[in-house]
Amino acid sequence: MKTLSPLEIPYHCSVPQVGIGHENACEHSRAAEIFACVIRLIAKAGGGYLTIHAGLGHDTTRTLSWERTVNTLGKLVRYAEKHNVGLCLENLAPGWTAKPNLFEKLIRNSGAMVNFDIGHALACEAVHSQEYACEDFVSPHLDRLANAHVYHNEIDGVGHVPPASVSDIAERLDLLI
């Protein structure tokens, strides 16, 4: 980390099917403890930001509780703040965080920072259907934008797809600027 100074290293905790809002009490407690442990480790390493997800790896939100997700995310945000770590929520291609209106509510009600994934924004149904635009993930909370994942698109079975040229991602890069 010292070699890369003054660049900051943001941490990304991708733990599929570990739901901070799982309806099952044991699964929920396990998830909250995993993320609290990761926050402590990042604080020990001197890290400033951690990105987590709500609903990662779940095919449906039926096993998740909205209220429990918001409450637990808020508790983790405050726990991270005590450890001098900014906790970021990433927008995903499926689920609650793939809908800008719900993503905004999660950010506002929990106090989380934002990790804007420009590929997920392009890949989500809310943008494909033109109900929302990519900027709808960012514009309500410009002051909370801390990190970004920069690539062109995400395709099922392929994963992250790079841009063929800068023009493929220019509009979304302008959002970050």
HUTA-V664133 format. One record per residue. N is the residue number from 0. RES is the residue in one letter. PHI is phi in radians with two decimals (999 if undefined). Layout:
<<N	RES	PHI> <N	RES	PHI>>
This chain:
<<0	M	999> <1	K	-1.14> <2	T	-1.11> <3	L	-1.50> <4	S	-0.99> <5	P	-1.62> <6	L	-1.15> <7	E	-1.58> <8	I	-1.79> <9	P	-1.46> <10	Y	-1.71> <11	H	-2.24> <12	C	-1.89> <13	S	-1.74> <14	V	-2.15> <15	P	-1.02> <16	Q	1.10> <17	V	-1.92> <18	G	-1.74> <19	I	-1.18> <20	G	-2.10> <21	H	-1.06> <22	E	-1.18> <23	N	-1.29> <24	A	-1.04> <25	C	-1.15> <26	E	-1.11> <27	H	-1.11> <28	S	-1.10> <29	R	-1.06> <30	A	-1.10> <31	A	-1.05> <32	E	-1.22> <33	I	-1.04> <34	F	-1.20> <35	A	-1.11> <36	C	-1.12> <37	V	-1.10> <38	I	-1.02> <39	R	-1.08> <40	L	-1.12> <41	I	-1.17> <42	A	-1.08> <43	K	-1.10> <44	A	-1.41> <45	G	1.43> <46	G	-1.32> <47	G	-1.79> <48	Y	-2.42> <49	L	-2.30> <50	T	-1.81> <51	I	-2.22> <52	H	-2.26> <53	A	-2.04> <54	G	1.63> <55	L	-1.07> <56	G	1.47> <57	H	-1.62> <58	D	-1.32> <59	T	-2.57> <60	T	-1.64> <61	R	-1.09> <62	T	-1.55> <63	L	-1.94> <64	S	-1.85> <65	W	-1.03> <66	E	-1.04> <67	R	-1.16> <68	T	-1.11> <69	V	-1.06> <70	N	-1.11> <71	T	-1.21> <72	L	-1.05> <73	G	-1.06> <74	K	-1.11> <75	L	-1.17> <76	V	-1.05> <77	R	-1.16> <78	Y	-1.10> <79	A	-1.11> <80	E	-1.03> <81	K	-1.10> <82	H	-1.78> <83	N	1.03> <84	V	-2.11> <85	G	-1.51> <86	L	-1.64> <87	C	-1.90> <88	L	-1.87> <89	E	-1.72> <90	N	-1.33> <91	L	-1.83> <92	A	-1.35> <93	P	-1.92> <94	G	1.54> <95	W	-1.03> <96	T	-1.34> <97	A	-1.57> <98	K	-1.98> <99	P	-0.90> <100	N	-1.17> <101	L	-1.35> <102	F	-1.03> <103	E	-1.05> <104	K	-1.14> <105	L	-1.09> <106	I	-1.15> <107	R	-1.09> <108	N	-1.34> <109	S	-1.76> <110	G	1.46> <111	A	-1.19> <112	M	-1.46> <113	V	-2.00> <114	N	-1.92> <115	F	-1.54> <116	D	-1.68> <117	I	-1.23> <118	G	-1.26> <119	H	-1.09> <120	A	-1.05> <121	L	-1.22> <122	A	-1.42> <123	C	-1.30> <124	E	-1.09> <125	A	-1.08> <126	V	-1.50> <127	H	-0.98> <128	S	-1.36> <129	Q	1.16> <130	E	-1.19> <131	Y	-2.32> <132	A	-2.05> <133	C	-0.96> <134	E	-1.14> <135	D	-1.17> <136	F	-1.35> <137	V	-1.92> <138	S	-1.00> <139	P	-1.20> <140	H	-2.50> <141	L	-1.01> <142	D	-1.29> <143	R	-1.89> <144	L	-1.25> <145	A	-2.05> <146	N	-2.50> <147	A	-2.62> <148	H	-1.84> <149	V	-1.99> <150	Y	-2.85> <151	H	-1.41> <152	N	-2.67> <153	E	-2.13> <154	I	-2.12> <155	D	-0.94> <156	G	1.45> <157	V	-1.93> <158	G	1.72> <159	H	-1.29> <160	V	-1.97> <161	P	-1.29> <162	P	-1.27> <163	A	-1.29> <164	S	-2.66> <165	V	-1.04> <166	S	-1.07> <167	D	-1.09> <168	I	-2.07> <169	A	-0.97> <170	E	-1.07> <171	R	-1.28> <172	L	-1.13> <173	D	-1.05> <174	L	-1.06> <175	L	-1.21> <176	I	-1.20>>
